[in-house]
Amino acid sequence: MSNRIQISIPSPCHEKWAAMTPTEKGRFCASCQKQVLDLTNSSDREIVSILENSSNVCAKIRPSQMDRPLQAAQSGNSMAASFAVAASVLLLAGTAEMQAQIPPQTIQHNPESFPLGKIAYTQPKNLVTGQTRDESGNPLPAVSVTIIGTSTTAMTDIDGTFSIEAGYGQRLEFSALGYSKYVYEVPAQNKPFRITLKEEPTELMGDMIVVRKTFFGRIFYRIGNLFR
C-alpha cells in the first residue's frame, strides 16, 4: 500500500461507544461481533501500518484524521525535533509555577462526537495522461478510457492522447471498435505512458452479389473496392 492514502468512514456506525465492552485496543461491539479500534490518538504512521496488515478495520477516529493524505513517512530533520523538545522543556519549566496556581479543570469529552465505523481508504487522484497507438505506430483517436468499477470515462483525441483523473492501483480499460481491449493499472509513480492496441480479426456477414465480368461490371467492381 502506498503511504499517500486518505481515510474516511462512508457509513458511520450508530452503536454507542460507551455501551461496548472495553478491550486492550478499543472496544468490542456485541452487535457486529468485532473489535472496534480506538485510533483517535494514533499517528498517521500507526494508522497506515494497521491498514497495511488488514483491509477490514472498524475504528473510532477524529474528524481531522479523515479526508486528507496521511503522512506515513518519518520526519528527517532530527535537529529540528531536538530543538522542539528542548523548547517544550523550557516552556514547561517556565510555566510550572503559573500552572500550579491555576485550579484544575475537568474537560468534558463527548465520545459520540468521533466518527465510528468501518474505515475506507482511497488514494488521492492524480491526472493520468498517455497516448494510444495501433500496431503500426499510428495514433488511435476515439478510444474509450474507463476507470474499471466507475462511470468515469475519457476519450482519446485526434492524436491518440488522453487525460483522466485516477488513483494509484486503479485500473484503466482501453476499448475501441475493431481492437482488442487493454487493461492498465495506474502505478505509484505516475508519468505519461503509451498503449498499443492490437487489431481484432473481424468477420463480415451479408448477402453476396455476383458481378458479371463485363466492361461496366469491371468498372463497378473497381469502384466498389474503393469503399471496402
Backbone bond lengths (Angstrom), bond angles and torsions (degrees), N, CA, C in turn:
res aa  C-N    CA-C-N  psi(-1)  N-CA   C-N-CA  omega(-1)  CA-C   N-CA-C  phi
1 M - - - 1.460 - - 1.514 109.32 -
2 S 1.315 117.31 136.14 1.449 121.63 178.03 1.512 109.64 -70.69
3 N 1.370 117.66 149.80 1.457 119.56 178.66 1.526 111.54 -78.26
4 R 1.322 119.22 -5.99 1.453 122.35 177.46 1.526 109.04 -94.04
5 I 1.355 114.93 74.48 1.460 119.26 179.13 1.521 108.59 -124.79
6 Q 1.310 115.87 162.30 1.451 120.73 173.37 1.513 108.08 -134.62
7 I 1.337 116.60 150.20 1.462 120.79 -173.67 1.518 110.71 -117.97
8 S 1.323 114.61 157.36 1.456 121.10 176.65 1.521 108.11 -156.06
9 I 1.335 116.44 169.06 1.459 122.28 174.26 1.523 106.56 -122.63
10 P 1.339 118.36 90.84 1.467 122.20 -175.17 1.527 113.39 -60.65
11 S 1.349 116.22 -37.56 1.470 120.28 -178.50 1.525 109.02 -124.49
12 P 1.330 118.26 87.40 1.466 121.03 -177.82 1.519 112.19 -58.23
13 C 1.332 115.43 143.49 1.461 122.01 179.03 1.527 108.96 -82.02
14 H 1.332 117.65 143.43 1.458 122.26 -178.60 1.529 112.40 -102.80
15 E 1.339 116.48 6.37 1.457 119.42 175.61 1.532 109.70 -70.50
16 K 1.337 117.14 151.13 1.452 122.41 -179.04 1.526 110.50 -83.93
17 W 1.334 115.76 122.03 1.463 121.12 179.46 1.526 111.19 -58.79
18 A 1.345 117.33 -42.56 1.461 121.18 -177.22 1.525 112.17 -66.35
19 A 1.345 117.01 -23.36 1.460 120.08 -178.70 1.525 112.64 -85.01
20 M 1.344 116.99 -8.89 1.465 120.43 -179.85 1.529 110.75 -80.41
21 T 1.326 115.51 157.36 1.465 121.23 -179.55 1.516 110.31 -79.22
22 P 1.351 118.43 124.30 1.471 120.81 179.95 1.524 112.10 -61.74
23 T 1.320 116.70 140.27 1.466 123.17 174.75 1.526 108.28 -130.22
24 E 1.326 115.92 179.44 1.461 120.10 -177.49 1.532 111.90 -64.79
25 K 1.343 118.01 -35.31 1.460 121.15 -175.28 1.519 113.37 -110.08
26 G 1.328 117.70 3.97 1.452 119.85 -179.16 1.507 111.40 165.20
27 R 1.326 116.80 -117.43 1.464 122.30 -179.79 1.525 109.21 -143.76
28 F 1.341 115.56 158.86 1.464 120.79 176.36 1.516 107.99 -108.65
29 C 1.339 115.40 124.26 1.465 121.71 -179.43 1.527 109.40 -90.35
30 A 1.334 116.35 116.06 1.472 120.46 -179.88 1.513 111.20 -72.09
31 S 1.331 117.87 -24.00 1.460 121.26 -178.16 1.523 111.90 -69.07
32 C 1.348 116.63 -47.41 1.464 119.85 -179.10 1.525 112.80 -104.73
33 Q 1.355 116.63 2.11 1.466 122.03 175.81 1.531 112.49 55.33
34 K 1.322 116.10 50.16 1.452 119.97 177.72 1.520 110.05 -150.88
35 Q 1.343 115.30 160.50 1.458 120.29 179.57 1.524 110.22 -82.24
36 V 1.320 115.60 137.40 1.461 122.03 176.81 1.524 107.22 -111.13
37 L 1.329 116.30 115.55 1.461 121.36 -176.81 1.525 110.86 -76.31
38 D 1.325 115.79 147.15 1.459 121.86 173.54 1.522 107.67 -100.05
39 L 1.346 116.57 101.70 1.466 121.67 -177.35 1.526 112.44 -106.00
40 T 1.318 116.46 13.95 1.465 119.29 -175.97 1.525 112.94 -63.73
41 N 1.335 117.06 -27.03 1.459 120.38 179.55 1.528 112.43 -110.63
42 S 1.329 116.72 12.86 1.463 120.81 -179.04 1.519 110.73 -85.11
43 S 1.326 115.67 145.93 1.463 120.55 177.18 1.527 109.88 -78.37
44 D 1.329 116.31 166.96 1.464 120.76 177.28 1.523 110.92 -58.82
45 R 1.332 116.61 -40.92 1.473 120.35 -179.56 1.519 110.98 -62.55
46 E 1.334 116.88 -41.01 1.466 120.41 -179.68 1.530 110.88 -66.39
47 I 1.334 116.62 -38.75 1.467 119.56 179.54 1.524 110.58 -66.48
48 V 1.334 117.44 -44.15 1.468 121.08 178.89 1.525 110.10 -62.01
49 S 1.333 117.05 -40.63 1.474 120.77 179.46 1.526 110.82 -61.86
50 I 1.336 116.71 -40.74 1.470 120.52 178.55 1.519 111.02 -64.67
51 L 1.340 117.27 -43.57 1.462 121.19 -179.02 1.516 112.22 -68.70
52 E 1.343 117.19 -27.58 1.467 120.27 177.77 1.525 111.15 -69.02
53 N 1.332 116.94 -26.62 1.464 121.22 -177.04 1.522 113.32 -98.09
54 S 1.329 116.82 -8.80 1.461 119.85 179.73 1.514 109.89 -154.50
55 S 1.327 116.54 136.40 1.465 121.28 179.76 1.521 111.60 -99.70
56 N 1.353 116.75 1.29 1.465 121.13 -178.41 1.522 108.69 -129.78
57 V 1.330 115.66 82.52 1.457 121.48 -175.31 1.520 109.56 -114.12
58 C 1.336 115.40 126.28 1.453 121.44 173.97 1.527 106.39 -108.96
59 A 1.338 117.32 130.86 1.456 118.61 -172.22 1.517 111.83 -155.50
60 K 1.353 113.56 167.33 1.461 122.05 170.78 1.521 106.44 -107.86
61 I 1.334 116.91 127.07 1.458 120.58 -177.27 1.526 109.84 -134.98
62 R 1.325 115.16 167.45 1.463 121.26 176.55 1.527 110.09 -87.63
63 P 1.342 117.76 147.35 1.477 119.65 177.48 1.520 112.56 -56.83
64 S 1.330 117.64 -31.82 1.467 120.90 -178.49 1.524 112.60 -71.70
65 Q 1.342 117.29 -12.52 1.463 120.27 178.42 1.522 112.13 -87.20
66 M 1.338 117.23 -10.35 1.462 120.62 -174.04 1.521 112.01 -99.88
67 D 1.344 113.42 159.16 1.468 122.69 171.21 1.522 113.26 55.87
68 R 1.315 116.40 39.17 1.466 123.02 173.39 1.520 107.32 -150.52
69 P 1.340 118.32 150.57 1.472 119.86 178.16 1.515 110.48 -63.43
70 L 1.333 116.88 129.27 1.457 121.25 177.45 1.522 109.73 -77.09
71 Q 1.313 116.26 137.42 1.462 121.59 179.32 1.523 108.14 -94.53
72 A 1.336 115.61 95.72 1.463 119.78 -175.72 1.513 112.84 -92.04
73 A 1.339 117.88 -12.66 1.466 120.51 -176.69 1.514 110.37 -79.03
74 Q 1.354 115.80 146.70 1.452 121.88 177.76 1.511 109.51 -73.60
75 S 1.339 117.14 136.11 1.457 120.81 177.49 1.509 109.73 -63.20
76 G 1.348 117.53 134.43 1.450 121.40 -173.69 1.501 114.71 -95.08
77 N 1.321 122.85 -6.33 1.459 123.03 -175.85 1.519 109.61 -99.39
78 S 1.349 116.41 89.67 1.456 120.59 -177.72 1.520 111.17 -68.53
79 M 1.354 117.34 -29.94 1.456 121.22 179.63 1.515 110.49 -63.66
80 A 1.348 115.47 -44.66 1.458 120.17 179.53 1.518 110.79 -64.89
81 A 1.337 116.84 -36.58 1.462 120.82 178.79 1.526 110.03 -65.51
82 S 1.342 117.17 -43.06 1.457 121.24 179.41 1.514 110.76 -63.23
83 F 1.339 116.33 -41.32 1.455 121.01 179.49 1.530 110.17 -63.51
84 A 1.323 116.34 -39.68 1.460 119.94 -179.80 1.517 110.91 -65.27
85 V 1.348 116.70 -40.98 1.467 120.49 178.11 1.514 110.52 -63.53
86 A 1.355 117.32 -45.74 1.464 121.50 -179.59 1.522 110.51 -61.54
87 A 1.336 117.32 -41.75 1.453 120.93 179.78 1.523 111.14 -64.54
88 S 1.341 116.03 -36.57 1.459 120.05 178.59 1.511 111.16 -65.72
89 V 1.347 116.76 -40.46 1.461 121.41 179.33 1.520 110.45 -63.15
90 L 1.337 117.01 -45.29 1.459 121.15 179.36 1.523 110.61 -62.96
91 L 1.324 116.91 -41.11 1.451 120.75 -179.38 1.525 111.05 -64.37
92 L 1.339 115.96 -42.73 1.459 120.09 178.79 1.522 111.30 -64.47
93 A 1.365 115.67 -41.49 1.461 119.46 -179.68 1.515 110.99 -65.41
94 G 1.348 116.72 -39.25 1.454 120.60 -177.40 1.511 113.70 -72.24
95 T 1.339 116.77 -24.27 1.467 119.54 -175.58 1.530 112.78 -109.58
96 A 1.338 116.55 4.86 1.470 119.79 -177.65 1.513 111.57 -60.61
97 E 1.361 115.82 -43.99 1.466 119.83 -178.34 1.515 110.46 -65.13
98 M 1.355 116.84 -39.77 1.464 121.03 -179.86 1.523 111.06 -64.41
99 Q 1.334 115.77 -41.85 1.465 119.89 -178.05 1.519 111.56 -68.07
100 A 1.360 116.07 -30.07 1.460 120.11 -179.46 1.522 111.08 -66.61
101 Q 1.345 116.91 -26.73 1.450 120.98 -178.37 1.524 112.50 -85.97
102 I 1.319 116.92 -13.18 1.470 120.69 -178.85 1.521 109.38 -90.24
103 P 1.319 118.48 125.30 1.474 120.13 -179.93 1.522 110.87 -64.03
104 P 1.332 117.91 140.94 1.474 121.10 -179.17 1.519 111.32 -62.67
105 Q 1.341 115.03 144.24 1.449 120.73 179.46 1.528 109.66 -117.61
106 T 1.298 114.77 144.11 1.469 120.20 177.86 1.519 108.95 -94.57
107 I 1.324 116.33 120.90 1.463 121.21 -179.49 1.520 108.83 -93.78
108 Q 1.308 115.58 123.01 1.459 121.09 179.48 1.526 110.11 -82.62
109 H 1.334 116.96 126.73 1.474 122.12 177.81 1.517 109.06 -112.16
110 N 1.295 116.43 129.56 1.463 120.29 174.85 1.525 108.58 -100.42
111 P 1.352 117.59 104.32 1.463 119.59 -175.61 1.524 113.47 -62.73
112 E 1.354 117.47 -21.61 1.453 119.94 -178.22 1.531 112.04 -78.53
113 S 1.347 117.59 -5.31 1.459 119.74 179.62 1.523 111.70 -79.84
114 F 1.332 116.63 -9.75 1.457 121.02 178.97 1.530 109.60 -93.14
115 P 1.338 118.36 133.94 1.478 119.96 174.97 1.519 110.71 -60.07
116 L 1.313 115.50 139.67 1.465 121.74 -177.01 1.513 108.85 -133.99
117 G 1.342 117.35 129.51 1.459 120.64 178.44 1.510 112.65 155.10
118 K 1.327 115.81 -170.38 1.455 121.56 -178.71 1.526 110.46 -74.31
119 I 1.335 115.76 130.20 1.462 120.96 -177.78 1.525 110.23 -80.93
120 A 1.316 115.71 132.64 1.466 121.70 171.46 1.514 107.13 -114.05
121 Y 1.339 116.52 133.27 1.457 118.99 179.99 1.521 109.65 -119.94
122 T 1.318 115.04 142.91 1.463 121.38 -179.15 1.511 109.76 -133.22
123 Q 1.307 115.00 161.05 1.458 120.60 175.44 1.526 109.11 -93.56
124 P 1.333 118.39 134.40 1.463 119.14 173.23 1.535 110.09 -55.97
125 K 1.318 116.71 136.68 1.462 119.70 -175.97 1.520 111.70 -82.45
126 N 1.318 115.07 145.30 1.453 122.69 175.95 1.525 108.99 -122.77
127 L 1.323 116.06 162.61 1.464 120.34 176.17 1.530 108.33 -81.03
128 V 1.326 115.96 110.82 1.466 122.14 179.97 1.529 108.22 -94.19
129 T 1.315 117.00 126.53 1.464 121.42 -178.51 1.524 110.34 -125.83
130 G 1.335 116.06 155.63 1.458 120.30 178.94 1.511 111.46 -177.28
131 Q 1.335 115.02 -169.71 1.460 121.02 -178.76 1.521 109.48 -142.45
132 T 1.330 116.08 143.94 1.458 121.40 176.14 1.527 109.44 -110.05
133 R 1.332 114.75 140.89 1.471 120.81 179.35 1.520 109.44 -138.43
134 D 1.351 114.80 161.70 1.462 118.83 173.35 1.525 108.84 -90.27
135 E 1.327 116.22 -177.55 1.469 120.37 -175.37 1.524 112.72 -68.73
136 S 1.319 117.39 -16.22 1.463 120.39 177.11 1.530 112.02 -90.22
137 G 1.330 115.79 -2.67 1.457 119.44 179.12 1.512 114.29 91.45
138 N 1.350 116.87 6.49 1.458 120.34 179.99 1.531 110.30 -84.23
139 P 1.341 118.52 142.04 1.465 121.19 178.35 1.525 111.22 -61.09
140 L 1.330 116.66 142.62 1.463 121.97 179.76 1.529 109.58 -111.58
141 P 1.338 117.68 106.34 1.467 120.15 175.06 1.529 110.74 -81.60
142 A 1.324 115.92 168.90 1.479 123.49 174.75 1.519 112.94 58.98
143 V 1.329 117.57 31.91 1.467 121.28 173.47 1.524 107.73 -90.63
144 S 1.330 116.73 131.03 1.464 121.67 179.19 1.528 109.82 -83.02
145 V 1.340 116.52 128.22 1.469 122.50 178.08 1.526 107.28 -116.32
146 T 1.335 116.91 112.28 1.460 121.81 -174.81 1.516 111.03 -121.91
147 I 1.339 116.82 136.44 1.465 121.02 172.35 1.519 107.04 -78.30
148 I 1.327 116.87 116.19 1.469 121.45 -175.94 1.526 110.48 -60.42
149 G 1.330 115.74 133.08 1.449 121.20 -179.80 1.512 114.00 89.39
150 T 1.333 117.12 0.07 1.464 121.71 178.91 1.525 108.93 -132.19
151 S 1.334 115.46 176.49 1.468 120.54 176.52 1.525 111.15 -101.89
152 T 1.342 116.99 9.01 1.467 121.41 -178.75 1.527 109.64 -77.01
153 T 1.330 116.24 121.62 1.461 122.00 -176.79 1.526 110.20 -138.46
154 A 1.320 115.38 145.40 1.472 121.96 173.95 1.522 107.94 -132.32
155 M 1.328 116.37 162.29 1.462 121.75 178.47 1.522 109.48 -122.94
156 T 1.329 115.72 143.98 1.464 119.16 176.49 1.529 109.49 -76.16
157 D 1.341 115.45 147.22 1.465 119.64 -179.41 1.525 110.84 -86.84
158 I 1.329 117.51 -166.95 1.466 121.48 -175.86 1.520 112.19 -63.88
159 D 1.333 117.37 -22.90 1.467 121.19 177.79 1.518 112.56 -93.29
160 G 1.342 116.90 4.72 1.456 120.76 179.94 1.516 113.65 79.80
161 T 1.327 118.38 6.33 1.465 121.00 -177.73 1.531 110.38 -90.94
162 F 1.337 115.61 156.26 1.460 121.36 -179.04 1.528 109.06 -151.69
163 S 1.315 116.01 164.81 1.463 122.73 171.75 1.520 108.03 -147.33
164 I 1.338 115.81 140.52 1.461 120.93 -178.03 1.519 108.39 -153.86
165 E 1.323 117.94 143.72 1.459 121.91 178.59 1.520 109.08 -84.69
166 A 1.342 116.22 118.73 1.468 121.66 -179.10 1.516 109.32 -147.96
167 G 1.325 116.38 155.42 1.454 122.10 -179.04 1.513 112.10 -103.06
168 Y 1.336 115.44 165.41 1.469 121.90 178.45 1.532 109.98 -57.85
169 G 1.318 115.87 132.49 1.464 121.27 178.27 1.515 114.31 91.49
170 Q 1.345 117.68 -15.27 1.462 118.96 176.92 1.533 109.71 -74.04
171 R 1.332 115.83 152.15 1.462 120.37 -176.83 1.528 110.92 -110.31
172 L 1.317 114.50 133.86 1.460 121.39 178.63 1.524 109.44 -103.91
173 E 1.331 116.70 133.35 1.462 121.26 177.43 1.523 109.10 -108.89
174 F 1.339 115.76 124.72 1.464 122.48 178.79 1.526 107.93 -102.45
175 S 1.324 116.91 126.73 1.467 120.17 -179.41 1.520 109.86 -142.74
176 A 1.339 115.30 141.18 1.460 122.14 178.30 1.523 108.16 -153.18
177 L 1.316 116.50 149.06 1.457 121.83 -179.30 1.523 110.13 -61.77
178 G 1.332 115.53 126.48 1.457 120.84 178.51 1.520 114.12 89.28
179 Y 1.359 117.04 3.11 1.464 120.36 -178.88 1.529 110.07 -130.40
180 S 1.322 116.04 149.73 1.459 120.87 177.63 1.529 109.82 -71.16
181 K 1.323 116.31 145.83 1.458 120.51 179.21 1.537 110.30 -70.06
182 Y 1.328 114.55 152.65 1.471 120.07 -179.69 1.529 108.02 -135.92
183 V 1.339 116.85 135.01 1.464 121.90 179.90 1.523 109.59 -114.06
184 Y 1.324 115.55 130.89 1.467 122.16 -177.12 1.527 108.64 -127.15
185 E 1.340 117.27 129.58 1.471 121.58 178.44 1.519 109.86 -95.79
186 V 1.326 116.33 128.25 1.467 121.17 -177.70 1.527 109.56 -67.54
187 P 1.334 119.23 121.68 1.468 121.88 -178.62 1.525 111.58 -80.15
188 A 1.342 115.69 170.21 1.465 120.65 178.61 1.520 110.76 -65.60
189 Q 1.344 116.56 -39.58 1.460 121.24 177.98 1.519 108.68 -92.19
190 N 1.318 115.55 100.15 1.466 120.35 -174.58 1.525 111.05 -83.51
191 K 1.333 116.65 123.72 1.459 122.06 174.74 1.528 108.58 -153.28
192 P 1.349 118.20 158.68 1.469 120.70 -178.07 1.528 112.10 -55.71
193 F 1.317 116.33 142.79 1.464 120.67 -178.95 1.525 109.35 -139.81
194 R 1.335 116.07 169.58 1.462 121.81 -178.18 1.528 109.63 -124.72
195 I 1.331 115.49 135.91 1.468 122.28 179.99 1.528 109.21 -116.73
196 T 1.335 116.52 133.71 1.464 121.81 175.70 1.522 109.15 -108.59
197 L 1.331 116.84 120.44 1.463 121.32 178.42 1.523 109.67 -96.54
198 K 1.321 115.32 135.51 1.461 120.59 179.70 1.521 110.32 -90.67
199 E 1.327 114.08 138.14 1.461 119.28 -179.71 1.515 109.77 -69.45
200 E 1.324 115.63 138.15 1.457 121.84 -178.00 1.517 109.29 -96.19
201 P 1.330 119.75 129.03 1.472 120.77 177.52 1.523 110.32 -63.06
202 T 1.320 116.49 131.74 1.467 120.60 -178.25 1.521 110.42 -118.62
203 E 1.313 116.47 153.85 1.461 122.94 177.60 1.523 108.70 -118.84
204 L 1.352 115.76 137.18 1.461 121.03 179.32 1.520 109.91 -103.01
205 M 1.335 116.89 137.03 1.460 121.76 177.70 1.522 108.62 -126.40
206 G 1.360 115.95 144.97 1.455 119.97 178.37 1.516 111.52 162.03
207 D 1.326 117.14 -178.98 1.463 122.18 -179.82 1.523 110.05 -73.71
208 M 1.327 115.89 136.15 1.460 121.19 178.27 1.528 109.39 -87.04
209 I 1.322 116.46 142.03 1.465 122.76 178.03 1.522 108.38 -117.32
210 V 1.337 116.40 126.34 1.458 121.81 178.20 1.520 108.23 -92.54
211 V 1.320 117.17 122.84 1.466 122.02 -179.84 1.517 108.34 -107.00
212 R 1.351 116.43 124.02 1.462 120.70 -179.87 1.518 110.05 -72.54
213 K 1.309 116.35 146.59 1.458 121.88 -177.73 1.521 111.22 -82.11
214 T 1.304 116.29 61.12 1.463 121.38 173.55 1.511 107.70 -101.09
215 F 1.300 116.30 176.56 1.460 120.86 179.63 1.527 109.90 -59.83
216 F 1.344 114.92 -49.05 1.457 118.47 -179.21 1.525 111.28 -71.13
217 G 1.328 114.69 -30.32 1.454 117.84 178.12 1.522 111.61 -64.96
218 R 1.367 115.65 -40.65 1.475 118.89 179.73 1.519 110.70 -65.47
219 I 1.344 115.03 -39.87 1.470 118.11 177.72 1.530 110.17 -61.89
220 F 1.315 117.11 -44.46 1.463 121.62 179.72 1.526 110.62 -62.19
221 Y 1.332 115.56 -41.56 1.462 121.11 -178.73 1.526 110.55 -63.49
222 R 1.333 116.35 -43.91 1.463 119.60 -179.18 1.525 111.46 -68.34
223 I 1.321 115.85 -40.39 1.462 118.07 178.00 1.521 110.22 -64.09
224 G 1.328 115.28 -38.76 1.477 119.23 178.93 1.513 112.19 -61.46
225 N 1.333 117.23 -35.80 1.464 119.93 179.89 1.518 112.53 -63.90
226 L 1.321 115.64 -27.65 1.477 119.12 -178.26 1.517 111.14 -65.00
227 F 1.341 116.09 -24.42 1.462 119.02 -175.17 1.522 111.98 -103.44
228 R 1.330 117.51 14.38 1.460 119.77 178.02 1.514 110.38 -83.88
